[in-house]
Amino acid sequence: DEIIKDKREDNEILYNQAKKIPSGGLQGLIYQKMLLIQEKNINLILDVSNEVRKMDFSTIPSKMNYDICRIIGIILDNAIEATIKLNEENKEILISMYIDEYFIIEISNRFIGEIDINKIFNKGYTTKEKGHGYGLNLLRKIVNENDNIINEVKVTNNIFTQIIKIKTDFLVNNVVEIKK
């Protein structure tokens, strides 16, 4: 609630899609962003692996959960802002979650213009109008303060992808119970 700051009218279809995401903060955040994405007429592709669907995030320490939600919230807000500017056939955001040595959350969207990947985390750097340029800097600070989270960025053919890797040994061994 603290991260989202507003509530949208529920949508049963989107809610059922969001239930693929492990509960414990992340599910609620992404569900609210899914409602906003739908409101903005953006196509959303949500791909959650079966391994991730079996995870239980409800016991993650609140600071870790809060950090993950803040990071994903920043990335989704940026993806939505960039995607709104596109023509209809390119208005699409992909959220993918899977396990591959890490618990990985990838968020991809198309964009218009140029992105200097070497500057995107600098405070005040923005491809938007003045008054922006603080979200990715905050994301970098959160990642730098947390040894269990890694952030990677790639840009390919005007598709911007943020990859969040969360160490699975931290999740599985210390916090998260995998439901069989």
Summary of the structure (lengths in Angstrom):
residues: 180
radius of gyration: 15.8
end to end distance: 30.1
largest distance: 49.6
contacts: 517
relative contact order: 0.16
helix: 38%
strand: 24%
